[in-house]
């Protein structure tokens, strides 16, 4: 995290915060309070604190909210320290905190939308480069479930993989042989491909077997659920929005993946105000 914060600060500060250095005495101290101005879930306090701490190692923090809890608004974090450090770190800290809280809030809204169904909400790899670990942690804070962290910890056979492997069945057979200990998931666009995946023995590995039902309507998803009859976990994906989420979840699928959790989450509205200290 410290390297990430250092890169973000270097991007903003460059050779120095000329406005703050020109207007604020070096000896000045202040108290800053970050306030949540819209309903949502706060996440990212660690990285926000690291931002200020990297500029003022003696900065003192008081957390005014628990992360991962839905709230309407109010105080989030109080910081006391060198005024110049608080001003110079303000935008970077808020950028992290607003972005991550926005992801957590989007995840919480998605989880709320499927309440009462058996479906769990998954994130995807559609994350901001360099921020995946933090954004996935924000997803979890919002109550949703993390999918694979990268290309290394689970197998997900997509349309292009299957085409190059010689078909869905061939791809499943090869992948299961190569890494039986990993979750194996295969994208299917029709019931014929579902049958091909099941016949290839994907369910035989230690890591579990899941079929990704790609861009299917709720009616098609219900048909697939009835057809599979529990022989594999089912994940619905493709074109799902928070508005259509509940209808998809009510089809009986086990998971619904939502790239919008990370690629389209709006930042949560936060502000920071300072007051001078003696």
N, C-alpha and C positions, 0 to 999 in steps of 0.2 A: 504493500500500500504506500509506503514512503516514497518509492520510486515513481509511482503513478502521480502522487501529489507533487513531487519535485518537478516532473515534466509539465504538469498543468500550471504550476506557478511560474515556471520559466517562460511558458507561452504567454502569460499575461504580464509578467513584470519586466521581462527583457533586461535592460540595463538598470531598471529601477522605476519606482512609482514617482514620477516627477511631480505630479500634483500634490501628493501627500507630503513629499519631502520639502516642497516649496511653501506649504501652508501650515503644517503641524509641527510644533517643536518636538525635538527628539525625546525629550524627557516626559512628554505628556502621557497620561494613563487614562483609560476609559473602560466603561462597561458596555458591552454590546448584547442585545437581546434579539434572537431570531424568533419571529412570530409566524405561525401558520394562519393564512388568511382565507383558506377554503377547506371544505371537508375532505378528509382523506387519511392516509396512513403514513406516518413518518418512518423513514429508514435512511441511514447514511450518516448517523451521528459520529461514528468512529472516523470516517474519512473527513468529515467537516472539522472535527477537533484536531486531527492530524495536520490539516491545512494551517490552522492558526498556530499550533504548537511548533510547526517547522519554522515559523517566522518569529515566534516568541516562546522559547522553551519553558518559560515560567508562567505562561498563561494558565488561568484557573477556570474550570468549567463546572457548571451546574446543569444537569439535564432536567428539563421541566416536563418531559413526556416519556412514556415507554414506547419503544419502537414496536411496530407491528400491530398497533391498536387503532381502530377507526375512531376518529374524533372530529368534532366540528371545526375546531380551530383553537388558537391560544398560543401561549408561550411554548417554545421548543427547546431552546438552549441559551444559557447565559454565559458570557465569557468576559473575564476581566484580565487586562494586560496592557501592554504598550499600545498606545492609540495608533501609532503608525502601522504596527503589525495587524491590528484589527481592520484598518481601512484597506491595507494592501491585500489581505487575504479574503476580504468580504466576497468578492464576485466568484472566486474559485470555489470557496466553501459553499456558497449558495448554489452554484452550478451543479456541484456534486449532489447536494442535499435535495434540491428541487427535482433533479432528474431521477434519483433513486426513489424518492418519495412518490413521484409520479408513477413509476413502475409498480411500486407496492400498492398504490391506490388502484391502478388498473387491475392488478391481480385480485385485489379484494372485491372489486365490483364484479369481476368474472365469477369468482367463487360464490358470491351472493346470488348471481343469476342462475346458477345450477343447483342451488340449495333444494334439498328434497329429492334429488335424483341420485343415481349411483355413479354419476360421471365425475371424474377428477380433471382439473384443469392443468394442462402441461404448457410449459414454455417451449421455445425453439432456440436454434442457433442464430436467429436474426437479432443479434445484439450489436451494440456499439463496439467497434474494434478497440481492444484494450480494457474494456469495462465489463467483459462477460461475467467474471466472477462476482463482481459487485451487483450487476443487474440481476443475475440469477439468485443471489442472496436476497435481493429486494422482492423478487417474485415469491420466494418462500416466506418472507416476512408478511406478505399480503395474503398468505394462506393457500397459494397454488403450489404445484409440484414441479420440481425441476426435471426436465428430460435429460438426455445425455449432455455432458459438459463440453464435449468436442467430438472429433472424429475417431477418438481412440478408445472410448469406454463403452461403446455399444455399436451394434451393426444396424444400419438403416439402409435397406436396399431400395433405392428410388428407381424411377422409370428408366433413367439413363444407365444405371448399373445393370438392370435386368436386360436392357437391349444389347449391351455389350457382352453380357454373360451368356446370351443365348436363350433368354426367357426367364420368367419369374421362377419356375421350378428349378432350372439349372443354377440360378443365382442363389436360391435358398440352400440347395444341396451343397454347393461349394462353400458358402459362408458358414454353414453349420459345421462342416468338416474342419474348416480353418480355425474357428474360435467357438467351441461348444460351450465355453463357460460364460459367454457374454449374452446379454439380451439380444435377440435377433428380431428385427422388425422389417416387414416388407410392405411396400406400397402396392396396393391393388386397386384397379379402376373398374373392375367388373367382378361378378360372382365366378366367372370362369377363371379369372386370375386368382381369386380366393381359393378355389378348389385346387388349382395348380400348386399354390403355396402350401396348403395343408397336405396334399399328397406327397410333397417333397420331403416331408418329415421334419419341418422346422420346429415342431413342438417337442422334439426329442432331446433338446439340449438342456444343460443345467441352468442357463441364464434366463430362460423364459422365452416365450414366442408371442409376438404381437403382429397383428395385421393393421396397416394404416389404410383406411378407406378414404380415397382421395377424391375430393370435390363431388361427393355424392349428395343428393337431396335427402331431406328427412325420410321420405318414403323409401328411397333406396337403402338408406342406413337401417331402417327397421327390417327390411327384407334381408339384409346381410346379417343382422343380429339373429334373426330366426333361422337363417341358413347355417350359420356357424355353430350355434347351439353350445356355446361355451368351450369349443375346442381350441380357441385362442383368444387372447385379449384383443379387443377392438378399439382402435383409435380413429376418431373422425378428424379430418384435417382439410384445409383448403377453403379459403373464402369465408371463414367463420368470423363473425363480428360479435360484439357484446349484445347487439340487438337480436341476432339470430341464435345466440348461444343456447338459450333454454330449449328451443325447439329441437336443436341437435342433441342436447343432453337427454331429452326425454325419449329418444329412440331406443335407449338401452345400451349404448356404447359404454365402454369402460373409461375412456379418456377422450378429451377434446383438446387438441393443441391449438394454440392461439399465438401466432407471431406478433400480433398487435400488442401483446403484453410488454414487449421490449421495443419493437420498431416504431410504434405509434403512440406510446403513452405520453400524454401531455404533462409537462412539468407541473408539480404542485406549487401553488402560489405562496411564496414565503417572502418575508422582508427582514431587514436587519436595521436596527436603529442604535445609535451610540449616545452615551451621555458621558461628559467629562468626569473624571475622578480627581479628588484633591492630590 
